[in-house]
Amino acid sequence: MTATDREELLGLARQRLVAAGVWDPDGDLVALAERFLGPADPAAALAEFEVAVQERCARIPLGHITGDVAFDRLRLAVGSGVFVPRAESLAVVDWATGAGVVPEGGLVLDLCSGVGALGLAIARRRPDLRVVCVERADTAVRYLRRNVARYAVSTGPVRVHVADLCQPGCLDEYRDVDLITANPPYVQPSIKLLPEWADHQPKDAIYAGADGLDLIRVIAAHALRSLRPGGWLAVEHDRRQPEPVRQVLAAAGFTDLSTANDSAGEPRITTARASARAGASAGVEPRVDARADTGVTARADARAAERTS
């Protein structure tokens, strides 16, 4: 393929991505070209690229096409059936690995871990920490174990704990935890999502009850039972949910509530501190509304509903 042919091919592919409503055609085009126009056989490369562009125009998530995603100097394996980590979540990693949050050798639980983005990024930056990634969904667990093994040298040992957060006692073995992070499902059923989420993600990876907060309530109860006094919780949520999330956490007994912006400048990360083991002393067990359609796989971003072509 000549340079002229390549430029013409990329130009036509970009037009198709734009017409398909893809919100970042230039970025996706670069990723697809780098992934599929590299093979030595020009004919095979062209055929693979054409299939990839066709799939992206069908609104299949980019990571599901390329098979991996970059996240904080990690290249995580992803695929159909799991959520592709978003760069915006790096703000959680920045906060969690900042001064004074987790002591040397501390214990960190990453709930709703998905393919392990938050947990592995924290472990990469702080290999002294003991990190446990908690996930329920079989497909996500397979990718999670793969990514943990892929970066074992740079992160140190990261444990995978398979558990359904909606089952009481599933985290009882963890006590005196220093930090719990979570990027749970938090989308309300009334929110219309882009096809990348609505058509290509498991429903229980996206929705969390009528107000989108059912799993966050469950996480709050677990966190109070597992965190040491003064331990931290950091949870991601929709940009429309800061006040409701703070209310949930305050009602559960957390203090030092604060909402910060993610890496895109949206108020989507709320942190809180456990002042005492209120949940454990009171015998509180995590519960979820029976009407909720929740899960602990990776999740969709409700902000996507507002992106238009």
C-alpha positions in Angstrom: 0.0 0.0 0.0 1.4 3.4 -1.0 1.3 6.4 1.3 -1.3 7.9 -1.0 -3.4 4.8 -0.9 -3.1 4.8 2.9 -4.2 8.4 3.3 -7.2 7.8 1.0 -8.2 4.7 2.9 -8.0 6.6 6.2 -10.0 9.5 4.9 -12.8 7.2 3.7 -12.8 5.3 7.0 -13.0 8.6 8.9 -16.0 9.6 6.9 -17.7 6.3 7.7 -17.0 6.7 11.5 -18.4 10.2 11.5 -21.5 9.1 9.6 -22.0 6.3 12.1 -22.0 8.8 15.0 -18.8 7.7 16.7 -18.0 10.5 19.1 -14.2 10.4 18.6 -13.6 9.4 15.0 -10.0 10.7 14.9 -8.9 9.0 18.0 -10.6 5.7 17.0 -9.2 5.9 13.5 -5.6 6.2 14.8 -6.2 3.3 17.2 -7.7 1.1 14.5 -5.0 2.0 11.9 -2.2 1.3 14.4 -3.8 -2.0 15.3 -4.7 -3.3 11.9 -2.5 -1.7 9.3 0.7 -3.0 10.8 0.9 -6.6 9.5 3.4 -7.5 6.8 0.8 -8.8 4.4 -0.8 -5.7 2.9 -3.9 -7.6 1.7 -4.5 -9.2 5.1 -3.9 -5.9 6.8 -6.4 -4.2 4.5 -9.0 -6.9 5.1 -8.6 -6.7 8.9 -8.8 -3.0 8.9 -12.0 -3.0 6.8 -13.6 -5.5 9.3 -12.6 -3.3 12.2 -14.0 -0.1 10.7 -17.2 -2.0 9.9 -17.5 -3.2 13.5 -16.8 0.2 14.9 -19.5 1.7 12.6 -21.8 -0.9 14.1 -21.0 0.9 17.4 -19.1 -2.0 18.9 -16.8 -0.5 21.6 -13.3 0.2 20.4 -11.6 -1.9 23.1 -13.7 -4.9 22.1 -12.3 -4.6 18.6 -8.7 -3.9 19.4 -8.7 -6.4 22.4 -6.9 -4.1 24.8 -6.9 -0.6 26.3 -4.3 1.7 27.8 -4.8 2.7 31.4 -2.1 4.4 33.5 0.8 2.8 31.7 -0.9 -0.6 31.7 -2.3 -2.2 28.6 -5.3 -4.2 29.8 -6.9 -7.1 28.0 -10.6 -6.5 27.3 -13.2 -8.0 25.1 -16.9 -8.6 24.5 -18.9 -8.9 27.7 -16.7 -6.6 29.9 -16.6 -2.8 30.3 -13.7 -1.0 28.7 -12.0 1.2 31.5 -12.2 4.9 30.9 -9.2 7.2 31.3 -11.4 9.5 33.4 -11.2 7.0 36.2 -7.5 7.8 36.6 -8.5 10.6 39.1 -9.4 7.8 41.6 -5.9 6.3 41.2 -4.3 9.7 41.6 -6.2 10.3 44.8 -5.8 6.8 46.2 -2.0 6.8 45.8 -1.6 10.4 47.1 0.2 11.2 50.3 -1.6 10.2 53.5 -4.4 8.1 52.1 -3.0 4.5 52.5 -0.1 3.7 54.8 2.9 1.7 53.9 1.9 -2.0 53.4 -1.8 -1.1 53.6 -4.7 -3.2 52.5 -6.9 -2.0 49.5 -10.1 -3.6 48.2 -11.2 -2.7 44.7 -14.9 -3.6 44.4 -16.7 -4.1 41.1 -13.2 -4.5 39.7 -14.1 -5.6 36.2 -10.9 -6.2 34.3 -8.9 -4.7 37.2 -8.1 -1.2 36.0 -8.3 0.6 39.3 -6.8 -2.1 41.5 -3.9 -2.8 39.1 -3.1 0.9 38.6 -3.0 1.4 42.3 -0.8 -1.6 42.7 1.6 -0.5 39.9 2.1 2.9 41.6 2.2 1.5 45.1 3.7 -2.1 44.9 4.1 -2.1 48.7 0.3 -2.3 49.1 -1.8 -5.5 49.4 -4.5 -5.1 46.7 -7.5 -7.3 46.4 -9.7 -7.1 43.2 -13.3 -8.2 43.9 -15.5 -9.3 41.0 -18.4 -11.5 40.4 -19.1 -12.0 36.6 -17.4 -15.0 35.0 -16.3 -13.2 31.9 -14.9 -10.2 33.8 -13.1 -12.6 36.2 -11.3 -14.3 33.3 -10.0 -11.0 32.0 -9.2 -9.8 35.5 -7.0 -12.9 36.2 -5.3 -12.5 32.8 -4.4 -8.9 33.5 -3.3 -9.6 37.1 -0.9 -12.3 35.7 0.2 -10.0 32.9 1.5 -7.3 35.3 2.5 -9.5 38.3 6.2 -8.4 38.0 5.5 -4.7 38.1 2.6 -4.7 40.6 3.6 -7.4 43.0 1.0 -10.0 44.1 -2.6 -8.8 43.5 -5.3 -11.1 44.8 -8.5 -11.9 42.8 -11.5 -12.5 45.1 -14.6 -13.8 43.3 -17.7 -12.6 45.2 -21.3 -11.3 44.7 -21.5 -8.2 46.8 -25.3 -8.7 47.1 -24.5 -11.8 49.3 -24.1 -10.9 53.0 -20.8 -11.8 54.5 -19.0 -12.1 51.1 -16.2 -9.8 52.4 -16.1 -10.9 56.0 -12.5 -12.2 55.7 -11.3 -8.6 55.2 -11.0 -6.4 58.3 -8.9 -3.3 59.0 -8.9 -2.4 55.4 -7.3 1.0 54.7 -9.0 1.9 51.4 -12.0 0.6 49.4 -12.4 1.8 45.8 -15.4 1.0 43.6 -16.7 1.9 40.1 -20.1 0.2 40.3 -23.1 0.1 38.0 -24.9 3.3 38.7 -27.2 4.1 35.7 -30.9 4.7 36.1 -33.1 2.7 33.7 -34.7 5.9 32.5 -31.4 7.1 31.0 -30.9 6.5 27.3 -27.4 5.3 26.6 -25.3 5.2 23.4 -25.2 1.9 21.5 -21.7 1.1 22.8 -23.3 0.6 26.2 -26.9 -0.1 25.6 -26.3 -2.8 23.0 -22.9 -4.3 23.9 -22.8 -4.5 27.7 -24.5 -6.9 30.1 -27.5 -5.2 31.7 -26.4 -6.0 35.2 -23.1 -4.2 34.4 -24.9 -1.0 33.8 -28.1 -0.5 35.8 -28.5 -0.3 39.6 -32.1 0.2 40.6 -34.6 3.0 40.0 -32.2 5.7 41.2 -29.0 4.0 40.2 -27.8 3.8 43.7 -28.7 0.3 44.9 -25.2 -1.1 44.6 -23.6 1.9 46.1 -25.9 1.3 49.2 -24.6 -2.3 49.3 -21.0 -1.1 49.0 -21.5 1.4 51.8 -22.7 -1.3 54.2 -19.8 -3.6 53.2 -17.3 -0.8 53.6 -18.3 0.0 57.1 -17.8 -3.6 58.1 -14.4 -3.9 56.5 -12.7 -0.6 56.8 -10.6 0.2 59.9 -11.6 3.3 61.8 -10.4 6.2 59.7 -10.2 4.1 56.5 -11.3 5.6 53.2 -14.0 4.8 50.6 -13.8 6.2 47.1 -16.7 5.5 44.8 -17.4 6.6 41.2 -20.9 7.6 40.1 -22.8 9.7 37.5 -22.2 13.4 37.4 -25.8 14.0 38.4 -25.4 11.9 41.6 -23.0 13.7 43.9 -25.6 14.8 46.4 -27.6 11.6 46.5 -24.4 9.6 46.9 -23.2 11.8 49.8 -26.6 11.3 51.4 -26.3 7.5 51.1 -22.9 7.5 52.7 -23.8 10.0 55.4 -26.8 7.9 56.3 -24.6 4.8 56.5 -22.4 6.5 59.0 -19.5 7.9 57.0 -17.8 11.2 57.7 -15.5 13.6 55.8 -17.6 13.4 52.7 -16.3 15.1 49.6 -16.9 15.0 45.9 -14.1 15.6 43.4 -13.9 15.9 39.6 -12.7 13.0 37.4 -10.0 13.5 34.8 -12.6 15.0 32.5 -13.6 17.7 35.0 -16.9 16.1 36.0 -18.0 15.7 39.6 -18.0 11.9 39.6 -15.8 10.7 42.5 -17.0 10.8 46.1 -14.7 10.0 49.0 -15.7 9.3 52.6 -14.1 8.1 55.9 -15.2 5.5 58.3 -15.2 7.0 61.8 -16.0 3.7 63.5 -17.1 0.2 62.7 -20.7 1.2 62.8 -21.9 -1.5 60.5 -20.0 -4.3 62.3 -21.0 -3.3 65.8 -24.6 -2.9 64.8 -24.7 -6.2 62.9 -25.7 -4.5 59.7 -25.7 -6.8 56.6 -25.5 -5.4 53.1 -28.9 -5.7 51.3 -30.2 -4.7 47.9 -33.7 -3.8 46.8 -35.3 -6.9 45.2 -36.3 -4.7 42.3 -32.8 -3.8 41.5 -31.0 -5.2 38.4 -27.5 -4.9 39.7 -24.1 -6.5 39.2 -20.5 -6.2 40.0 -19.0 -6.4 36.5 -17.6 -3.3 34.8 -20.1 -0.6 34.2 -21.3 2.0 31.8 -20.9 5.8 32.1 -24.2 7.6 32.1 -22.4 10.7 30.8 -22.3 8.8 27.4 -26.1 9.4 27.1 -25.4 13.1 26.5 -22.7 12.6 23.8 -24.2 13.2 20.4 -22.6 13.2 17.0 
